[in-house]
């Protein structure tokens, strides 16, 4: 038997990091088993689906390493509507489903409770199909439904506690539960690896598989992903869009590595490992069923490690979208003609050690490409105190006299200026840094001044001095 797994997102919004985690787990499992990864876009929610969301899914999968052409699909659930309706008809004709025209208010009036499920009122009343008649599955009155799950063991559900659930709406259109089962059957899916939130639906779906005469797939429900308050990640409350992380400057390798650690860990006391190790060592049965904490601080740390591990040339290339404003990245504060690739290459090794995400490259190097620095007013107020004007005067004079404009000469010269004033280098260089870069923190100062050049450095120091008059 060839293992066939599927990833079945809905194109109703940005691509959720939890969905990315499930996609990767399916991808690896299929690869390990010599099987097939199927992409099925569940697009039956016509009111919310948009073509750009579908393209977003494909693009996000590309980014995390599940590239187009390497999987089967994408298929679209809407294209299988005929099979969904045919399955509903078979269930009705076999007596495994019946029609019902009860409204929620009807059920509440009979049961006296808004919390009680459907009471089976139409089970044996022989109502036929018609406008407004929903089709309900006839759940067995007795026994249990056992879900064999690679991660959770054998969750058992009493059939009498499962209401006769709707499988087709009053207009005849099948609901998600039935459509999902029929699609999996049609596509020969052997293993369903998905989020824990779907577990409550699984006994219903397994009953549908049995009623349609097909052996259910192997189930594996991976843990829900939660925030720091142990709440399920929400699009309304949390930062969950994979696209947002990509545009902020997270590397695909770091994101992929981190997502795979949500509920699982490689052998040994290590977390950052080559992708080949994850592909080799990942085991579905070793996934922890407890909720998995998505820790953005930890992800940032991961990403910083991945950035520092890049060869410098690759780091330079990776920064280009933020330096040039290409694609969906916002343009930087300088004009295209102001960008100096040679100057950036000179400071790239210094910047590489300081970034957690690639978008941070812009405030680190903007002083190189702008006609004048963007002054952080809080930094200016904190740094430019009594004595700063005279210190800048002395520094300008000393720098003007330099024969060699290099980092070492600049440092020793400014250090001497500070010594004459009884100041350590840190206190001496602070006004110079703010005058030249606009900030109190950034790349190593003297290497930055070397790349910026004598003329521009002195011009900025003089401009700062005039501001202090």
C-alpha positions as CSV (number, residue, x, y, z in Angstrom):
1,X,0.0,0.0,0.0
2,X,1.3,3.4,-1.0
3,X,1.0,5.9,1.8
4,X,-1.0,9.0,0.8
5,X,-1.3,12.0,3.1
6,X,-3.0,15.3,2.4
7,X,-2.8,18.8,3.5
8,X,-6.2,20.5,3.1
9,X,-6.2,24.3,3.9
10,X,-9.1,26.7,3.3
11,X,-8.3,29.8,1.2
12,X,-10.0,32.2,3.6
13,X,-7.1,34.2,5.0
14,X,-3.4,34.4,5.6
15,X,-1.5,31.1,6.0
16,X,-1.5,30.1,9.7
17,X,1.8,28.9,11.3
18,X,-0.1,26.0,12.8
19,X,-1.1,24.9,9.2
20,X,2.5,25.2,8.1
21,X,3.5,22.9,11.0
22,X,0.9,20.3,9.9
23,X,2.0,20.6,6.3
24,X,5.6,19.9,7.2
25,X,4.7,16.9,9.3
26,X,2.6,15.4,6.5
27,X,5.4,16.2,4.0
28,X,8.1,14.5,6.1
29,X,5.9,11.5,6.9
30,X,5.1,10.9,3.2
31,X,8.8,11.2,2.3
32,X,9.8,8.8,5.0
33,X,7.3,6.2,3.8
34,X,8.0,6.7,0.1
35,X,4.5,8.0,-0.2
36,X,2.6,10.9,-1.8
37,X,1.8,14.3,-0.4
38,X,-1.5,15.6,-1.7
39,X,-2.6,19.3,-1.6
40,X,-6.3,19.8,-1.5
41,X,-7.7,23.4,-1.3
42,X,-11.0,23.3,0.6
43,X,-12.7,26.1,-1.3
44,X,-16.4,25.5,-0.7
45,X,-16.9,28.6,1.4
46,X,-17.6,30.8,-1.6
47,X,-18.3,33.9,0.5
48,X,-14.8,33.9,2.1
49,X,-12.6,32.3,-0.6
50,X,-10.4,34.5,-2.7
51,X,-7.9,33.5,-5.5
52,X,-5.2,35.5,-3.8
53,X,-5.5,33.4,-0.6
54,X,-5.0,30.2,-2.7
55,X,-1.9,31.7,-4.3
56,X,-0.8,32.7,-0.8
57,X,-1.0,29.0,0.3
58,X,1.1,27.9,-2.7
59,X,3.6,30.6,-2.1
60,X,3.9,29.9,1.6
61,X,4.4,26.2,0.9
62,X,7.1,27.0,-1.6
63,X,8.8,29.2,1.0
64,X,9.0,26.4,3.7
65,X,10.3,23.9,1.1
66,X,7.2,22.2,-0.2
67,X,7.6,23.3,-3.7
68,X,5.1,23.3,-6.6
69,X,5.5,20.2,-8.8
70,X,6.8,18.1,-5.9
71,X,3.4,17.1,-4.7
72,X,0.1,15.9,-6.1
73,X,-2.4,18.7,-6.8
74,X,-3.6,21.2,-5.9
75,X,-7.0,19.8,-6.1
76,X,-10.1,21.9,-5.3
77,X,-12.8,20.6,-3.1
78,X,-15.5,22.4,-5.1
79,X,-14.6,20.3,-8.2
80,X,-15.7,17.2,-6.3
81,X,-19.2,18.5,-5.5
82,X,-20.9,15.8,-7.6
83,X,-19.2,13.0,-5.5
84,X,-20.3,14.7,-2.3
85,X,-23.9,14.7,-3.4
86,X,-23.7,11.2,-4.6
87,X,-22.4,10.0,-1.3
88,X,-25.2,11.8,0.5
89,X,-27.7,10.1,-1.7
90,X,-26.2,6.7,-1.0
91,X,-26.4,7.2,2.7
92,X,-30.1,8.2,2.4
93,X,-31.0,5.3,0.2
94,X,-29.3,2.8,2.5
95,X,-31.2,4.1,5.5
96,X,-28.0,5.5,7.1
97,X,-29.4,9.1,6.9
98,X,-32.8,10.8,7.0
99,X,-34.3,14.2,6.3
100,X,-35.2,16.7,8.9
101,X,-36.8,20.2,8.7
102,X,-36.4,21.2,12.3
103,X,-35.0,24.6,13.1
104,X,-32.7,25.3,16.1
105,X,-35.7,26.9,17.7
106,X,-37.8,23.8,17.2
107,X,-35.3,21.6,19.0
108,X,-34.9,24.1,21.8
109,X,-38.7,24.3,22.3
110,X,-38.9,20.5,22.5
111,X,-35.9,19.9,24.8
112,X,-36.2,23.1,26.9
113,X,-32.5,23.7,26.5
114,X,-30.4,25.7,24.2
115,X,-27.4,23.5,25.0
116,X,-28.8,20.1,24.2
117,X,-28.1,18.7,20.8
118,X,-30.6,17.4,18.2
119,X,-33.2,15.0,19.7
120,X,-33.7,12.7,16.8
121,X,-37.3,13.9,16.2
122,X,-37.4,13.0,12.5
123,X,-35.5,9.7,12.8
124,X,-38.6,7.5,11.9
125,X,-41.1,10.0,10.5
126,X,-40.2,9.3,6.9
127,X,-39.7,12.9,5.8
128,X,-38.5,13.0,2.2
129,X,-36.2,15.4,0.4
130,X,-37.4,18.9,-0.2
131,X,-36.6,22.6,0.2
132,X,-35.2,23.3,3.6
133,X,-34.9,19.6,4.5
134,X,-31.4,18.9,5.9
135,X,-30.0,15.4,5.7
136,X,-28.9,13.9,9.0
137,X,-26.7,10.9,9.6
138,X,-28.3,8.1,11.7
139,X,-25.8,7.6,14.5
140,X,-25.9,4.1,16.0
141,X,-27.8,4.0,19.3
142,X,-25.4,1.7,21.0
143,X,-21.7,0.8,21.2
144,X,-18.6,2.9,20.8
145,X,-16.5,4.4,18.1
146,X,-12.8,3.8,18.7
147,X,-10.4,6.2,16.9
148,X,-7.0,4.6,16.5
149,X,-4.6,7.5,16.7
150,X,-0.8,7.3,16.2
151,X,-0.3,10.1,18.8
152,X,-3.3,9.8,21.2
153,X,-3.7,6.0,21.4
154,X,-7.3,4.9,21.1
155,X,-9.8,7.7,22.1
156,X,-13.2,6.1,22.6
157,X,-16.5,7.8,22.0
158,X,-19.9,6.5,23.1
159,X,-22.2,6.5,20.1
160,X,-25.3,7.5,22.2
161,X,-23.5,10.8,23.0
162,X,-23.0,11.6,19.3
163,X,-26.1,13.4,18.0
164,X,-27.6,12.7,14.5
165,X,-25.4,15.3,12.8
166,X,-26.2,17.1,9.5
167,X,-24.3,15.9,6.5
168,X,-26.2,18.0,3.8
169,X,-27.9,21.4,4.2
170,X,-31.4,22.3,3.3
171,X,-30.3,23.4,-0.1
172,X,-28.7,19.9,-0.7
173,X,-25.1,21.1,-0.4
174,X,-22.9,18.7,1.7
175,X,-21.3,20.0,4.9
176,X,-17.6,19.9,5.7
177,X,-17.8,16.5,7.6
178,X,-19.1,14.6,4.6
179,X,-17.2,16.5,1.9
180,X,-13.9,15.9,3.8
181,X,-14.6,12.2,4.1
182,X,-15.6,11.8,0.4
183,X,-12.6,13.7,-0.8
184,X,-10.2,11.6,1.3
185,X,-11.9,8.4,-0.1
186,X,-11.7,9.7,-3.7
187,X,-8.1,10.6,-3.4
188,X,-7.1,7.4,-1.7
189,X,-5.8,9.1,1.5
190,X,-4.3,6.5,3.9
191,X,-3.2,8.7,6.7
192,X,-4.8,11.8,8.1
193,X,-2.3,14.0,10.0
194,X,-4.0,17.1,11.3
195,X,-4.5,19.4,14.2
196,X,-6.0,18.3,17.5
197,X,-9.0,20.7,17.0
198,X,-10.4,18.2,14.5
199,X,-10.4,15.3,17.0
200,X,-14.0,15.9,18.1
201,X,-15.2,15.5,14.5
202,X,-13.2,12.3,14.0
203,X,-15.7,9.8,15.4
204,X,-18.4,11.3,13.2
205,X,-16.2,11.0,10.2
206,X,-15.1,7.5,11.0
207,X,-18.8,6.5,11.2
208,X,-19.3,8.0,7.7
209,X,-16.3,6.0,6.4
210,X,-17.9,2.8,7.8
211,X,-21.3,3.7,6.5
212,X,-19.9,4.2,3.0
213,X,-18.1,0.8,3.2
214,X,-14.5,2.0,3.1
215,X,-11.8,1.4,5.7
216,X,-11.0,4.6,7.6
217,X,-7.5,6.1,7.3
218,X,-4.9,6.0,10.1
219,X,-5.4,9.1,12.3
220,X,-2.8,11.3,13.9
221,X,-3.9,14.4,15.7
222,X,-1.0,16.7,16.4
223,X,-1.1,19.1,19.4
224,X,-2.8,22.4,19.2
225,X,-0.5,25.4,19.1
226,X,-1.0,28.0,21.9
227,X,0.3,31.4,22.9
228,X,2.1,32.4,26.2
229,X,-1.3,32.3,28.0
230,X,-1.8,28.8,26.8
231,X,-4.7,30.0,24.6
232,X,-5.1,28.5,21.1
233,X,-3.4,30.8,18.6
234,X,-6.0,33.1,17.1
235,X,-5.9,35.2,13.9
236,X,-7.8,37.9,15.7
237,X,-5.4,38.0,18.7
238,X,-2.0,36.6,17.9
239,X,0.6,37.0,15.2
240,X,-0.1,33.8,13.2
241,X,0.4,34.6,9.5
242,X,3.4,32.9,8.0
243,X,3.5,35.7,5.5
244,X,4.0,38.2,8.3
245,X,7.0,36.3,9.6
246,X,8.5,36.0,6.1
247,X,8.1,39.8,5.4
248,X,9.7,40.6,8.8
249,X,12.8,38.7,7.7
250,X,12.6,35.3,9.2
251,X,14.6,32.7,7.2
252,X,12.7,29.7,5.9
253,X,15.1,27.3,7.4
254,X,14.8,28.8,10.9
255,X,11.0,28.8,10.6
256,X,10.9,25.3,9.3
257,X,13.2,24.0,12.1
258,X,11.2,25.8,14.8
259,X,7.8,24.6,13.6
260,X,8.9,21.0,13.7
261,X,9.8,21.4,17.4
262,X,6.2,22.3,18.3
263,X,5.4,19.0,20.0
264,X,8.5,17.0,19.0
265,X,12.3,17.2,19.5
266,X,15.3,15.6,17.8
267,X,17.6,13.3,19.7
268,X,20.2,14.7,22.1
269,X,20.2,18.0,23.9
270,X,19.8,20.1,20.7
271,X,17.2,22.0,18.9
272,X,18.9,23.7,16.0
273,X,19.7,20.9,13.6
274,X,20.1,20.4,9.9
275,X,16.9,19.7,8.0
276,X,18.2,16.3,6.9
277,X,18.4,15.3,10.6
278,X,14.8,16.3,11.2
279,X,13.7,14.4,8.1
280,X,15.5,11.3,9.3
281,X,14.6,11.4,13.0
282,X,11.0,12.7,13.0
283,X,8.5,10.1,14.2
284,X,4.7,10.8,14.4
285,X,4.3,8.4,17.3
286,X,6.9,10.5,19.3
287,X,4.9,13.7,19.0
288,X,3.8,14.9,22.4
289,X,0.0,15.3,22.6
290,X,0.2,18.2,25.0
291,X,-0.4,21.8,23.7
292,X,2.7,23.2,22.0
293,X,3.8,26.8,23.0
294,X,4.6,29.0,20.0
295,X,7.3,31.2,21.6
296,X,8.1,34.1,19.3
297,X,11.1,35.1,21.4
298,X,12.6,31.7,21.0
299,X,11.9,31.8,17.2
300,X,13.7,35.2,17.0
301,X,16.7,33.6,18.8
302,X,16.6,30.6,16.3
303,X,16.4,33.1,13.4
304,X,19.4,35.0,14.7
305,X,21.4,31.8,14.8
306,X,20.5,31.0,11.2
307,X,21.4,34.5,10.0
308,X,24.8,34.3,11.7
309,X,25.4,30.9,10.1
310,X,24.9,32.2,6.5
311,X,27.9,32.8,4.3
312,X,28.4,36.6,4.0
313,X,27.5,36.5,0.3
314,X,24.2,34.8,1.1
315,X,23.5,37.2,3.9
316,X,24.0,40.1,1.5
317,X,21.6,38.5,-1.0
318,X,19.1,37.8,1.7
319,X,19.0,41.4,2.8
320,X,18.3,42.8,-0.7
321,X,14.5,42.9,-0.5
322,X,14.7,45.2,2.6
323,X,17.5,47.3,1.1
324,X,15.7,47.8,-2.3
325,X,12.1,47.4,-1.3
326,X,11.3,44.6,-3.8
327,X,8.3,42.3,-3.7
328,X,5.9,42.9,-0.8
329,X,8.6,44.5,1.3
330,X,8.1,48.1,2.2
331,X,10.6,50.5,0.6
332,X,13.5,51.7,2.8
333,X,13.7,55.4,3.7
334,X,16.3,56.1,1.0
335,X,15.9,56.5,-2.7
336,X,17.0,53.7,-5.0
337,X,19.8,55.7,-6.4
338,X,21.2,56.4,-2.9
339,X,21.7,52.7,-2.2
340,X,25.4,51.8,-2.4
341,X,25.9,48.1,-2.7
342,X,29.7,48.4,-2.2
343,X,29.3,50.2,1.0
344,X,26.8,47.7,2.3
345,X,29.1,44.8,1.4
346,X,31.8,46.5,3.5
347,X,29.6,46.6,6.7
348,X,27.6,43.4,6.0
349,X,29.8,41.2,8.2
350,X,29.3,43.6,11.1
351,X,25.6,43.8,10.7
352,X,25.2,40.1,10.3
353,X,26.2,39.4,13.9
354,X,23.6,41.8,15.2
355,X,20.3,40.9,13.5
356,X,17.5,38.7,14.8
357,X,15.4,39.3,11.7
358,X,16.5,40.6,8.3
359,X,14.2,43.7,8.4
360,X,16.4,45.0,11.2
361,X,19.1,45.7,8.6
362,X,17.4,49.0,7.6
363,X,17.8,50.9,10.9
364,X,21.4,49.5,11.2
365,X,22.6,50.8,7.9
366,X,20.3,53.7,6.9
367,X,23.0,56.3,7.9
368,X,25.1,55.0,5.0
369,X,22.6,55.8,2.3
370,X,20.7,58.9,3.6
371,X,21.9,62.5,2.9
372,X,21.6,63.2,6.6
373,X,21.0,60.8,9.5
374,X,17.5,60.1,10.9
375,X,17.9,61.6,14.4
376,X,16.4,59.7,17.3
377,X,15.3,62.7,19.3
378,X,15.2,60.8,22.6
379,X,18.8,59.6,21.9
380,X,19.8,63.2,21.1
381,X,18.4,64.6,24.3
382,X,20.0,61.8,26.4
383,X,23.4,62.1,24.8
384,X,24.0,65.7,23.8
385,X,24.6,67.3,27.2
386,X,26.9,69.9,28.6
387,X,30.3,69.5,27.1
388,X,29.1,67.7,23.9
389,X,29.6,70.8,21.7
390,X,33.2,71.3,22.8
391,X,33.9,67.5,22.5
392,X,32.6,67.6,18.9
393,X,34.8,70.6,18.1
394,X,37.8,68.7,19.3
395,X,36.9,65.5,17.5
396,X,36.3,67.3,14.2
397,X,39.7,69.0,14.5
398,X,41.4,65.7,15.4
399,X,39.7,63.8,12.5
400,X,40.5,66.6,10.0
401,X,44.2,66.1,10.8
402,X,44.2,62.3,10.2
403,X,46.4,61.1,7.4
404,X,44.8,57.7,7.2
405,X,41.0,57.4,7.4
406,X,40.7,53.9,8.8
407,X,38.9,52.4,11.9
408,X,42.0,51.9,13.9
409,X,43.2,55.5,13.4
410,X,39.8,56.9,14.1
411,X,39.5,55.0,17.3
412,X,42.9,55.9,18.7
413,X,42.4,59.6,17.8
414,X,39.0,59.8,19.5
415,X,40.3,57.9,22.5
416,X,43.0,60.6,22.8
417,X,40.4,63.4,22.6
418,X,38.5,61.7,25.5
419,X,41.6,61.2,27.6
420,X,42.3,64.9,27.5
421,X,38.8,65.5,28.9
422,X,39.0,62.7,31.5
423,X,36.5,60.6,29.6
424,X,36.5,56.9,28.8
425,X,36.0,56.0,25.1
426,X,32.4,55.0,25.6
427,X,31.4,58.4,26.9
428,X,33.6,60.1,24.2
429,X,32.1,58.3,21.3
430,X,28.5,58.6,22.2
431,X,28.0,62.2,20.9
432,X,29.9,61.3,17.7
433,X,27.7,58.2,17.1
434,X,24.5,60.2,17.5
435,X,25.8,63.0,15.3
436,X,26.8,60.6,12.5
437,X,24.2,57.8,12.7
438,X,21.3,59.5,14.6
439,X,21.2,56.7,17.2
440,X,23.0,55.6,20.4
441,X,23.3,51.9,19.3
442,X,24.3,50.3,16.0
443,X,27.2,48.9,14.1
444,X,30.7,49.3,15.5
445,X,31.3,53.1,15.2
446,X,34.8,53.3,13.8
447,X,34.3,50.7,11.1
448,X,31.1,52.7,10.2
449,X,32.9,56.0,10.0
450,X,35.6,54.4,7.8
451,X,32.9,53.2,5.3
452,X,30.9,56.5,5.5
453,X,34.1,58.4,4.6
454,X,35.9,61.5,5.8
455,X,33.8,64.2,4.0
456,X,30.3,62.9,5.1
457,X,31.4,62.1,8.6
458,X,32.9,65.5,9.2
459,X,29.8,67.2,7.6
460,X,27.5,65.4,10.0
461,X,29.6,66.2,13.0
462,X,29.7,69.9,12.1
463,X,25.9,69.9,11.5
464,X,25.4,68.4,14.9
465,X,27.7,71.0,16.5
466,X,25.7,73.8,14.9
467,X,22.5,72.4,16.3
468,X,24.0,72.6,19.8
469,X,24.7,76.4,19.5
